[in-house]
């Protein structure tokens, strides 16, 4: 399992890394869970109402829920 950065699991670098690990470590299945529920950080949030800065965006994602999602994905 790979945990993505704040930009989420659907970025080109994250997908490339997952594919490379899956290819090099066959027959391993690589999973990258979406820990931000389809709402990863984007640079344009700086001008979006409700997300005036990174800390506001971060506060909108419960650390407990993210922890539960990681544990569920790992099991």
ROLO-97391 format. One record per residue (C-alpha): residue in one letter; y, z, x; residue number from 0. Coordinates in Angstrom, 3 decimals. Example, Ala and Ser with C-alpha at 12.3 -4.5 7.8 and 13.67 -1.06 7.14 Angstrom:
% ROLO-97391
+---+----------+----------+----------+-----+
| r |       yy |       zz |       xx |   k |
+---+----------+----------+----------+-----+
| a |   -4.500 |    7.800 |   12.300 |   0 |
| s |   -1.060 |    7.140 |   13.670 |   1 |
+---+----------+----------+----------+-----+
% end
This chain:
% ROLO-97391
+---+----------+----------+----------+-----+
| r |       yy |       zz |       xx |   k |
+---+----------+----------+----------+-----+
| x |    0.000 |    0.000 |    0.000 |   0 |
| x |    3.474 |   -0.868 |    1.201 |   1 |
| x |    6.517 |    1.022 |   -0.032 |   2 |
| x |    9.561 |   -1.208 |   -0.261 |   3 |
| x |   13.104 |   -0.408 |    0.722 |   4 |
| x |   15.929 |    0.023 |   -1.811 |   5 |
| x |   16.024 |   -3.739 |   -2.414 |   6 |
| x |   12.632 |   -3.556 |   -4.149 |   7 |
| x |    9.268 |   -5.234 |   -3.755 |   8 |
| x |   10.345 |   -8.747 |   -4.738 |   9 |
| x |   12.425 |   -9.624 |   -1.683 |  10 |
| x |   11.281 |  -12.355 |    0.663 |  11 |
| x |   10.799 |  -10.050 |    3.704 |  12 |
| x |    8.686 |   -7.560 |    1.710 |  13 |
| x |    6.533 |  -10.276 |    0.185 |  14 |
| x |    6.075 |  -11.934 |    3.574 |  15 |
| x |    4.977 |   -8.655 |    5.150 |  16 |
| x |    2.508 |   -7.945 |    2.330 |  17 |
| x |    1.032 |  -11.431 |    2.623 |  18 |
| x |    0.753 |  -11.159 |    6.416 |  19 |
| x |   -1.017 |   -7.795 |    6.246 |  20 |
| x |   -3.375 |   -9.060 |    3.521 |  21 |
| x |   -4.196 |  -12.140 |    5.595 |  22 |
| x |   -4.676 |  -10.308 |    8.904 |  23 |
| x |   -6.730 |   -7.456 |    7.419 |  24 |
| x |   -9.010 |   -9.395 |    5.089 |  25 |
| x |  -10.598 |   -8.367 |    2.722 |  26 |
| x |   -7.872 |   -5.754 |    2.187 |  27 |
| x |   -5.791 |   -5.848 |   -0.981 |  28 |
| x |   -2.113 |   -5.082 |   -0.372 |  29 |
| x |   -0.090 |   -3.566 |   -3.177 |  30 |
| x |    3.684 |   -3.117 |   -3.295 |  31 |
| x |    4.598 |   -0.997 |   -6.330 |  32 |
| x |    7.947 |   -1.437 |   -8.043 |  33 |
| x |    9.306 |    2.081 |   -7.558 |  34 |
| x |   12.677 |    1.292 |   -9.128 |  35 |
| x |   11.401 |   -0.025 |  -12.464 |  36 |
| x |   12.884 |   -3.474 |  -12.019 |  37 |
| x |   16.279 |   -2.057 |  -11.049 |  38 |
| x |   16.488 |   -2.166 |   -7.232 |  39 |
| x |   19.788 |   -1.806 |   -5.388 |  40 |
| x |   21.870 |   -4.952 |   -5.227 |  41 |
| x |   25.088 |   -5.482 |   -3.350 |  42 |
| x |   26.806 |   -6.636 |   -6.550 |  43 |
| x |   26.341 |   -3.139 |   -8.041 |  44 |
| x |   29.534 |   -2.191 |   -6.211 |  45 |
| x |   31.449 |   -4.062 |   -8.934 |  46 |
| x |   29.089 |   -3.169 |  -11.825 |  47 |
| x |   30.212 |   -0.442 |  -14.254 |  48 |
| x |   27.983 |    2.610 |  -13.922 |  49 |
| x |   27.077 |    1.875 |  -10.314 |  50 |
| x |   30.259 |    2.407 |   -8.352 |  51 |
| x |   28.346 |    3.279 |   -5.223 |  52 |
| x |   24.905 |    3.690 |   -3.755 |  53 |
| x |   24.677 |    7.400 |   -4.570 |  54 |
| x |   25.225 |    6.757 |   -8.287 |  55 |
| x |   22.484 |    4.132 |   -8.270 |  56 |
| x |   20.175 |    6.470 |   -6.346 |  57 |
| x |   20.827 |    9.308 |   -8.798 |  58 |
| x |   19.701 |    7.037 |  -11.637 |  59 |
| x |   16.170 |    7.010 |  -10.154 |  60 |
| x |   14.320 |   10.295 |  -10.479 |  61 |
| x |   12.657 |   11.353 |   -7.242 |  62 |
| x |    9.937 |   13.009 |   -9.314 |  63 |
| x |    9.160 |    9.772 |  -11.184 |  64 |
| x |    9.087 |    7.804 |   -7.946 |  65 |
| x |    6.733 |   10.383 |   -6.420 |  66 |
| x |    4.450 |   10.162 |   -9.462 |  67 |
| x |    4.480 |    6.355 |   -9.265 |  68 |
| x |    3.523 |    6.449 |   -5.586 |  69 |
| x |    0.651 |    8.858 |   -6.245 |  70 |
| x |   -0.570 |    6.782 |   -9.201 |  71 |
| x |   -0.491 |    3.588 |   -7.152 |  72 |
| x |   -2.347 |    5.258 |   -4.281 |  73 |
| x |   -5.117 |    6.511 |   -6.534 |  74 |
+---+----------+----------+----------+-----+
% end
